[in-house]
C-alpha cells in the first residue's frame, strides 16, 4: 500500500427515516476491482425502493462485507475500499483488512408471519422488488412458505426466489411439465345416529341380525336425521382442512361428489362453499355414484398438476338412507350416510412438510350396466307430475347382476391400475376398495388370487356409503397406524352407470 493510501469501511447508508436496513440485490464489483467516484458498486433494495449504491471515492475494492441476498442494517459495514482520497479519513479503518460482518438483527414481524404459517402475512412483508418477482413468476401465495430463507430475520431474497424457480422448473421437467399432486389433508364425518341390524328384524321377521351381517358384512350404519348432505360434507371438509393445516381461505376450488344432493338445483358444492365461508371460488357437483369420489379426485388432480389451482377441496357426501326403501329386501340393509374429504395441493402439508402423492388415476364407464342400479324420480325423464309410484323415489338394484358385474369390474380396474403404475399387486401395501358388499370383495380377492387381508374393509361400521366409502376407509386405515411412508395404496370403485375408477396413493 502506498504511503498516502489507507482503507476505509463504507457503511450501509441512511436512506429515509423509516428505513432500517437494505437487501443486497447484486454486487457490480468484487475484491480487486478498481473504482471511480460515483461508480455504481451495488444494487440495494429497501422496503420502499431499489437503488444503486455509488462509490464515494476513487480506489480499489478490498473486500465485500455482505453477500448478495444479505440484509444489512443501516450503519453496518458494507464494503471496504483502499483509497488516497483525503476526504475519506473519517471512514479510515484500522487493524485487519476485512470488514466485520454485520450482526444479525432481531427477528422482524416477518418471523411471526412464518410461525403463523400465514402466506398472506408473509406477502405483505415483501419488499417491492421481491413482490414484483413473485408477481412476474406467478408464484402462489401459499408456495412462499416453501422457499428456504437463510437471512437472520427470515426475509425472502432475490437469490432464494431464483433457486425456488429453478427447482420448480426441474420438477416440471421431470414430470412432463406437470406439478406433483399431494393429498395434504384427509377428514371424515358420519352422523351420530347408529342403526344396528336389529332395527330391521320387525320388518323382516324370517331373518335375524347375524344373517344380515353374514350376507352383507354390515353390522351397523349411520343415518342422518335433520342434517343435510351439505352439512355432512361441510364437517368432513373442516376436518380435512384442519388435518392439512389450512383454512377455507386457502381453498381455490371445491368439487363435491354426491348422488343425494340437498336439492337438484343448485349444487350442494355451493351450499358447502357458503357454510365454509369461502365465496367467489368455483364450486360444482359431480355425479358418478359410488365411483364419484375417485372421478372427482382425478379432476382435482389435473387442476393441481397443471397449476390452474394450488389447492382443491374434493368432497364425497352421501345420505343414502333417505332414498332407501326400508321395505325392500334387496336394499334395506345396505346403505349408510357419511362424508369424506381431502385437500389436494401442489405442496405438502405445511404442518408436517409431508404429503401423500396421488397418481395413476384411471376412469372408465360401461353403459351396458346402465339400468342395474337407478332411481327414477327427480330427473327430466320422469319430472313432477309423471304419475310415478312411491317406490320410484327410492333406489332400485338388480342384486344378482350387480354382484356378477361388480366382481368383473373391480378385478379389471385393479389389474389396470397395477399395470399403469408399474407395481405388482403383491407390492401394494393395501387395496382400499369402495365398500359395496363384503361378499363382492371376497370374490374379487379370490379371482385375483390375493389374500382378503390385503383389502382394507370397514363396511361393518358404515354400510355402503356410496362415494364416501373410500375416504372413510382411508381415514380408518390411517388410524390403525399400519401405514408407513412410501407405502403404495390402490384405491378402486364400481358404481351405478356403470362407473369404474381406480388410482394409487403413495403414503
Secondary structure in CASP SS format (residue, H / E / C, confidence):
PFRMAT SS
TARGET T0000
AUTHOR 0000-0000-0000
METHOD secondary structure of the structure
MODEL  1
X C 1.00
X C 1.00
X C 1.00
X C 1.00
X C 1.00
X E 1.00
X E 1.00
X E 1.00
X E 1.00
X E 1.00
X E 1.00
X C 1.00
X C 1.00
X C 1.00
X C 1.00
X C 1.00
X C 1.00
X C 1.00
X C 1.00
X C 1.00
X E 1.00
X E 1.00
X E 1.00
X E 1.00
X E 1.00
X E 1.00
X E 1.00
X C 1.00
X C 1.00
X C 1.00
X C 1.00
X C 1.00
X C 1.00
X E 1.00
X E 1.00
X C 1.00
X C 1.00
X C 1.00
X C 1.00
X E 1.00
X E 1.00
X E 1.00
X E 1.00
X E 1.00
X E 1.00
X C 1.00
X C 1.00
X C 1.00
X C 1.00
X E 1.00
X E 1.00
X E 1.00
X E 1.00
X E 1.00
X C 1.00
X C 1.00
X C 1.00
X C 1.00
X E 1.00
X E 1.00
X E 1.00
X E 1.00
X E 1.00
X E 1.00
X C 1.00
X C 1.00
X C 1.00
X C 1.00
X C 1.00
X C 1.00
X E 1.00
X E 1.00
X E 1.00
X C 1.00
X C 1.00
X C 1.00
X E 1.00
X E 1.00
X E 1.00
X E 1.00
X E 1.00
X E 1.00
X E 1.00
X C 1.00
X C 1.00
X H 1.00
X H 1.00
X H 1.00
X H 1.00
X H 1.00
X H 1.00
X E 1.00
X C 1.00
X C 1.00
X C 1.00
X C 1.00
X C 1.00
X C 1.00
X C 1.00
X C 1.00
X C 1.00
X C 1.00
X C 1.00
X C 1.00
X C 1.00
X C 1.00
X C 1.00
X C 1.00
X H 1.00
X H 1.00
X H 1.00
X H 1.00
X H 1.00
X H 1.00
X H 1.00
X C 1.00
X C 1.00
X C 1.00
X H 1.00
X H 1.00
X H 1.00
X H 1.00
X H 1.00
X H 1.00
X C 1.00
X C 1.00
X C 1.00
X H 1.00
X H 1.00
X H 1.00
X H 1.00
X H 1.00
X H 1.00
X H 1.00
X H 1.00
X H 1.00
X C 1.00
X C 1.00
X C 1.00
X C 1.00
X H 1.00
X H 1.00
X H 1.00
X H 1.00
X H 1.00
X H 1.00
X C 1.00
X C 1.00
X C 1.00
X C 1.00
X C 1.00
X C 1.00
X C 1.00
X C 1.00
X C 1.00
X C 1.00
X C 1.00
X H 1.00
X H 1.00
X H 1.00
X H 1.00
X H 1.00
X H 1.00
X H 1.00
X H 1.00
X H 1.00
X H 1.00
X H 1.00
X H 1.00
X H 1.00
X H 1.00
X H 1.00
X H 1.00
X H 1.00
X C 1.00
X C 1.00
X C 1.00
X C 1.00
X C 1.00
X C 1.00
X C 1.00
X E 1.00
X E 1.00
X E 1.00
X E 1.00
X E 1.00
X E 1.00
X E 1.00
X E 1.00
X C 1.00
X C 1.00
X C 1.00
X C 1.00
X E 1.00
X E 1.00
X E 1.00
X H 1.00
X H 1.00
X H 1.00
X H 1.00
X C 1.00
X C 1.00
X C 1.00
X C 1.00
X C 1.00
X C 1.00
X C 1.00
X C 1.00
X H 1.00
X H 1.00
X H 1.00
X H 1.00
X H 1.00
X H 1.00
X H 1.00
X H 1.00
X C 1.00
X C 1.00
X C 1.00
X E 1.00
X E 1.00
X E 1.00
X C 1.00
X C 1.00
X C 1.00
X C 1.00
X C 1.00
X C 1.00
X H 1.00
X H 1.00
X H 1.00
X H 1.00
X H 1.00
X H 1.00
X H 1.00
X H 1.00
X H 1.00
X H 1.00
X H 1.00
X H 1.00
X H 1.00
X H 1.00
X H 1.00
X H 1.00
X C 1.00
X C 1.00
X C 1.00
X H 1.00
X H 1.00
X H 1.00
X C 1.00
X C 1.00
X E 1.00
X E 1.00
X E 1.00
X E 1.00
X E 1.00
X C 1.00
X C 1.00
X C 1.00
X C 1.00
X C 1.00
X C 1.00
X C 1.00
X C 1.00
X C 1.00
X C 1.00
X H 1.00
X H 1.00
X H 1.00
X H 1.00
X H 1.00
X H 1.00
X H 1.00
X H 1.00
X H 1.00
X C 1.00
X C 1.00
X C 1.00
X C 1.00
X C 1.00
X E 1.00
X E 1.00
X E 1.00
X E 1.00
X E 1.00
X C 1.00
X C 1.00
X H 1.00
X H 1.00
X H 1.00
X H 1.00
X H 1.00
X H 1.00
X H 1.00
X H 1.00
X H 1.00
X H 1.00
X H 1.00
X H 1.00
X H 1.00
X H 1.00
X H 1.00
X H 1.00
X H 1.00
X C 1.00
X C 1.00
X C 1.00
X C 1.00
X C 1.00
X E 1.00
X E 1.00
X E 1.00
X E 1.00
X E 1.00
X E 1.00
X E 1.00
X E 1.00
X E 1.00
X H 1.00
X H 1.00
X H 1.00
X H 1.00
X C 1.00
X C 1.00
X C 1.00
X C 1.00
X C 1.00
X C 1.00
X C 1.00
X C 1.00
X C 1.00
X C 1.00
X C 1.00
X E 1.00
X C 1.00
X E 1.00
X E 1.00
X E 1.00
X E 1.00
X E 1.00
X E 1.00
X E 1.00
X E 1.00
X E 1.00
X C 1.00
X C 1.00
X C 1.00
X C 1.00
X C 1.00
X C 1.00
X C 1.00
X C 1.00
X C 1.00
X C 1.00
X E 1.00
X E 1.00
X E 1.00
X E 1.00
X E 1.00
X E 1.00
X E 1.00
X E 1.00
X E 1.00
X E 1.00
X C 1.00
X H 1.00
X H 1.00
X H 1.00
X C 1.00
X C 1.00
X C 1.00
X E 1.00
X E 1.00
X C 1.00
X C 1.00
X C 1.00
X C 1.00
X C 1.00
X C 1.00
X C 1.00
X C 1.00
X C 1.00
X C 1.00
X C 1.00
X C 1.00
X C 1.00
X C 1.00
X C 1.00
X H 1.00
X H 1.00
X H 1.00
X H 1.00
X C 1.00
X C 1.00
X E 1.00
X E 1.00
X C 1.00
X H 1.00
X H 1.00
X H 1.00
X H 1.00
X H 1.00
X H 1.00
X H 1.00
X H 1.00
X H 1.00
X H 1.00
X H 1.00
X H 1.00
X H 1.00
X H 1.00
X H 1.00
X H 1.00
X H 1.00
X H 1.00
X H 1.00
X H 1.00
X H 1.00
X H 1.00
X H 1.00
X C 1.00
X C 1.00
X C 1.00
X H 1.00
X H 1.00
X H 1.00
X C 1.00
X C 1.00
X E 1.00
X E 1.00
X E 1.00
X E 1.00
X C 1.00
X C 1.00
X C 1.00
X C 1.00
X H 1.00
X H 1.00
X H 1.00
X H 1.00
X H 1.00
X H 1.00
X H 1.00
X H 1.00
X H 1.00
X H 1.00
X H 1.00
X C 1.00
X C 1.00
X C 1.00
X H 1.00
X H 1.00
X H 1.00
X E 1.00
X C 1.00
X C 1.00
X C 1.00
X H 1.00
X H 1.00
X H 1.00
X H 1.00
X C 1.00
X E 1.00
X C 1.00
X H 1.00
X H 1.00
X H 1.00
X H 1.00
X H 1.00
X H 1.00
X H 1.00
X H 1.00
X H 1.00
X H 1.00
X H 1.00
X H 1.00
X H 1.00
X H 1.00
X C 1.00
X C 1.00
X C 1.00
X C 1.00
X C 1.00
X C 1.00
X C 1.00
X C 1.00
X E 1.00
X E 1.00
X E 1.00
X E 1.00
X E 1.00
X E 1.00
X E 1.00
X E 1.00
X C 1.00
X C 1.00
X C 1.00
X E 1.00
X E 1.00
X E 1.00
X E 1.00
X E 1.00
X E 1.00
X E 1.00
X E 1.00
X C 1.00
END
